[in-house]
Structures are given as structure tokens and as C-alpha cells.
Amino acid sequence: MKAILFLITFNLSFISVYAQEVQWANKLIKYSSDLGGKQFGIKRILGKPDVFPQSGSSPNAWTPKNALDGYEFVEVSFEKPQTVRQIAVFENLNSGAVVKILVDNGSGKYQTVWSRKKDYKTPSFKATIPADHNYYFKRKRRKIQEAPEVLNPGIENVILENAVSGVAAVRVEFNFALLPGQKQIDAIGISDSKTLLNASINSNAVFEHLSDSKSVALDGITPNNPIVSPDGKKLFITTLHENKEEVFSFEKNGNSWANKKSETQFNTNSTYNYIAYLGTDFILKGGNEYSRGSNECGYELFSNSNGNSSRSVLKITAFNNYDAASDATMTNDGNVLIMGIETDYTQGGTDLYFTQKKDDGTYGFLQSMGKTINSAADEGMMHLLSDQKTMLFSSNGFSSFGDFDIYVSYRLDDTWKNWSEPINLGSKINTNEFDGMPFYDESNETLYFITAINGNNVLKAITLPKNSIFKSN
């Protein structure tokens, strides 16, 4: 994975001294086959690359029916006609199957501008990614398993001898029998320059100037779901203890955490005991598999008001989830609940949804938080910050440094359905393995998160100034 880090650029990836004009396919015209469904389908080819630069098998890429050994094609158009000097096809598995490229300059007819020859000299990026790295699988299942082998991802950068003006559409033809193994296509781009198109991670340079993260010692505990009290003095962790998932707490002791304690009042179930949100006078706790048809979602609210403690089951109208587990966070007043679940209506795997509290204390129908923040893969492990506009989460559905990375997105209006394009928190935080379960301790300006090292979860902490994570208005 480290071998491909030279591809990573930030914000100015496609800007050159020649003001390179780049467009990504934005509409399908015709295609040979489609597996259908919300993952691996033909629509995944639209837009900028979101599997590169990490490459590998992804539900965010097109897998044709004959991807193993057959002939396929796709025709795509772009937002506006432009002069084309370069066409780039991003093949995230077993590249080298592109055999012909044709363009339509507005006449309605395609003309061949490139075809593969046995001794072709088309510039092509090649990389080999280690096949033995581990990745995190299924949100709360705490299972680490070996990632599938990744063979020869590449970008077919076709440089045209003569530029073609007014190109409105491109047809790409593939012969997948040229190479063994599965094939997938991530994106198709055009440019008016010879400067080779590469993939970029949407990040912010400020994150690359952070101090290095440090491992947090927790008295031998393998951690999950870190969460810190609002005053920054108490840390809660979930761990597997005597074949049961239990919540433990630690107290702040200088720069370390000490006085490990089992929080017995939260360890009432055999699995999924974890604190999802910690407010000043209430706690949102997981622990139950949701009861189908009952509106019970598996979460409980522990409240403490005027010295009176109460415990209630959280209910959501018509709640449904493919998995027994989910992720959740909420606003500091408890009026908006955010969940990571998978249903018939998700973009792919788990998506981010929100619901608002009703007068009777239950929550209404879950609504999607939109296509910008939800991909064809998995989004979850959210933490909403105190401004109720800044949200950290983890996903394996956007261009990243590894499998799951941590991102930040900003709410753009009061509908809760419009969010900014997710911003990767950079290589000081994200690695080529699993990184997730972020929690930002605002009182100490410290980000806590879980990273997988050689298949084991480790709690990490990194100083993250507020002015680098909160969006200035």
C-alpha cells in the first residue's frame, strides 16, 4: 500500500500551470451488461474515481457480467463538450483490458482514436498492493479477516496524437479475456492536456501537519467504541471480557488513563454493550438486537434529571435494519438521532440516516442523509460534534489510504439531508488498515479513534486543534 502513496495529492491534484480541463463521465448512454443492484452496478462508473488510489475490489466500481473473460463496452457522456487530448480509464482490478476507445465530437457518430496493439506504448500506471493486510469487517462484529488479493490495478492513460475538439461522449471497449481474474472499472475521465490523470484523496493539507498519533495504554484491554465525558475526565471503552462485550471506564490521570472500572449498569446484555452517545444528563446505550416489528431499535436511554434517574427503550417508527447491530449518535439535546443501518433503500451497504424526536418521546421515520455522504459501500461509526453541524464518521466507500478511513462532513442546511463532500482526515490519522470509531474530545482538543495493527484493535489519540476540524462560518 505504501507504494501508491506517491499518487496522493491534495486539493490541487488536477490543476497544472496549463489550467488543465478535466471532466468525469456524468451520464450513461449505452452499455453491454450490468449486474444490477445498488453495488457493483454500471452507475458506479460515473463521477470521479472513488476506489483509487487504494484500488482493489469495491462495490463502488462497475463489475460487468463478462468481467472474467468476455467482451464488454460502455458509452458515457460529459457535462459539456470539450477538447480532448487524453482519455483515462481507471481499472481497479487487473488492468490492461481496454482494447478500443472511440469519441463522439457532436456528430452523433463515434470515431476510433485509440486501439490496443501488441507493442502498444500507451503510458499506464501499474501498482501491486500487498494481499496480506487486514481489514475491519462488519461494524460491531469486531471481526478481522484477510483481504482478498488485489492484482494489477492500473490507469489506462491514453494520450491522443492529435487533440479532438468538441468531444461530448466516449465509448470504451474491453476484452476481459486478455487477463485472468476479476475485473472492475472505477471511472472514465477526459482532459485537454498530456498531464496524466491520477486519482486524489479529498483531504485538507492542515491534517498532514498534525503531530503523530500515539497509542493509548488501557491496562491490557482491546478497545472498541471510545467515548469521553463532556468534561474530558472520563473515558468509556467496550471490550470483550469473559466472552461478553462489556463497558469499562477510565479516569484521566495527567496524560494517561487509569483506574479501570467495569460499568456494571451498562453490561446487561451478552453482546453489543457500548455507549453510543454521552450527554450532560443522558446516555444513549446499545446492547440489544432490535426487535423486528416493535419499533425497538436496540438502544436504551439512561437519563438523570434533577437527581432522578430513568431508563427507557428507544423506539423509532417502522424501524428496520438488515443487521442485528447498528451505529448511532445524536444531538446534545436528543432531538435528532443519527444512525448507520442497511435497508432496502440504502445506497449500498450501511448508510447514514437521521430521525427527529416526536412529542411522545419516540422518534419518527428514518430519512437518508443524502447521496453526497452515502456511498455504495459502508458508512457508520459517527460522532456529531457540539455545533451539531460537524460530523466525523468512518467509511470504505470514498478514495482513501486503506480500507475504512475517517472523514469529516459538514451539514449545509437545516434539513439534515444536505452534507458537504466527505473530507479525509489525512495520513497522520488514516492508515492502510482499518481506522474508525472516531470521538473528538472538544475540551482537550484530542481525537480518539481505533486503528487495526496486525489484526488487533488499538486506541489512538492525536492532538487536533478545533480550528482544523470545525468549519468557520
Secondary structure by P-SEA (a helix, b strand, c coil): cccccccccccccccccccbbbbcccccccccccccccccccccccccccccccccccccbbbcccccccccbbbbbccbbbbbcbbbbbbccccccccbbbbbccccbbbbccccccccccbbbbbcccccbbbbccccccbbbbcccccbbbbbccccccccccccbbbbbbcccccccbbbbccccccccccbbbbbcccccccccccbbbbbbccccccccccccccccbbbbbbbccccbbbbbbcccccccccccccccccccccccccccccccbbbbbccccccccccccbbbbbbcccccbbbbbbbcccccccccccccccccccbbbbbbccccccccbbbbbbbbcccccccbbbbccccccccbbbccccccccccccccccccccccccbbbbbbbbccccccccccccccccccccccccccccccccccbbbbbbbcccbbbbbbbbbccccccccc
